[in-house]
Amino acid sequence: MAINWFVQRVSDLLKLSPSNLRKAPTGLYIDILQQKTKKAVTVGVADPLVIEILENEFPRREESHKWYLINRLKHFVEWRELMNW
C-alpha cells in the first residue's frame, strides 16, 4: 500500500468548499488554487471513508479541525496496514 502525503497551507484549505470537488474515475479530485504561488493543484482522493465525508459531510469553515482529524486518522490506518496490525 502506498502512503500519500498531502501538505497545504491552512489558509488554502480553509477556502475549500464542495465546489472544489469533482468526480474522478476511481474517487474524487480536489482542485485547489494556492494563494501564495497562484498555482493550481489537483489532489486525488481514493479512500472511501474520506470520499463519503467530503461528499456528504463537507466540513464547514468553523469545523476546520475535522480536516486535521481526518488526515491523522487516514495516516494512522495506513500505518497500521503497513505494520500488519
C-alpha positions as CSV (number, residue, x, y, z in Angstrom):
1,M,0.0,0.0,0.0
2,A,1.3,3.4,-0.9
3,I,1.3,6.2,1.6
4,N,0.4,9.6,0.2
5,W,1.1,12.8,1.9
6,F,-0.9,16.0,1.2
7,V,0.5,19.2,2.6
8,Q,-1.1,22.5,2.0
9,R,-1.2,25.8,3.8
10,V,-4.1,26.1,6.2
11,S,-5.3,29.3,4.5
12,D,-5.7,27.3,1.2
13,L,-7.6,24.5,2.9
14,L,-9.9,26.8,4.8
15,K,-11.1,28.2,1.4
16,L,-12.2,24.8,0.2
17,S,-15.9,24.2,-0.5
18,P,-17.8,21.4,-2.2
19,S,-17.3,23.4,-5.5
20,N,-13.6,22.3,-5.3
21,L,-14.6,18.7,-5.6
22,R,-15.1,16.8,-8.9
23,K,-15.6,13.2,-9.7
24,A,-12.7,11.1,-10.8
25,P,-12.9,7.6,-12.4
26,T,-11.8,6.0,-9.1
27,G,-12.8,8.6,-6.5
28,L,-12.7,12.4,-6.3
29,Y,-10.4,15.2,-7.2
30,I,-9.9,18.3,-5.0
31,D,-8.9,21.3,-7.0
32,I,-7.0,24.0,-5.1
33,L,-5.6,27.4,-6.2
34,Q,-2.7,28.1,-3.9
35,Q,-2.9,31.6,-2.5
36,K,0.8,32.3,-2.3
37,T,2.0,30.8,-5.6
38,K,-1.2,31.2,-7.6
39,K,-0.6,27.6,-8.8
40,A,-3.4,25.2,-9.5
41,V,-3.1,21.9,-7.6
42,T,-5.3,18.8,-8.0
43,V,-5.3,16.1,-5.4
44,G,-6.8,12.7,-6.0
45,V,-8.8,11.0,-3.2
46,A,-9.5,7.3,-3.4
47,D,-10.2,6.4,0.3
48,P,-13.9,5.5,0.5
49,L,-14.3,7.0,4.0
50,V,-12.7,10.3,3.0
51,I,-14.8,10.4,-0.1
52,E,-18.0,9.8,1.9
53,I,-17.1,12.6,4.3
54,L,-16.3,15.0,1.5
55,E,-19.4,14.3,-0.4
56,N,-21.9,14.1,2.4
57,E,-20.5,16.0,5.4
58,F,-18.2,18.6,3.9
59,P,-16.6,20.4,6.8
60,R,-17.7,24.0,7.3
61,R,-15.0,26.6,7.9
62,E,-15.6,26.6,11.6
63,E,-15.1,22.9,11.6
64,S,-11.6,23.0,10.2
65,H,-10.3,20.7,13.0
66,K,-12.2,17.9,11.1
67,W,-9.6,18.2,8.3
68,Y,-6.8,17.6,10.8
69,L,-8.6,14.7,12.4
70,I,-9.5,13.1,9.0
71,N,-5.9,13.5,7.9
72,R,-4.5,12.0,11.1
73,L,-6.9,9.1,11.0
74,K,-6.1,8.3,7.4
75,H,-2.4,8.2,8.2
76,F,-2.9,6.0,11.3
77,V,-4.9,3.5,9.3
78,E,-2.3,3.4,6.6
79,W,0.5,3.0,9.2
80,R,-1.4,0.1,10.9
81,E,-1.8,-1.6,7.5
82,L,1.9,-1.3,6.8
83,M,2.7,-2.8,10.2
84,N,0.1,-5.6,9.7
85,W,-1.7,-4.7,12.9
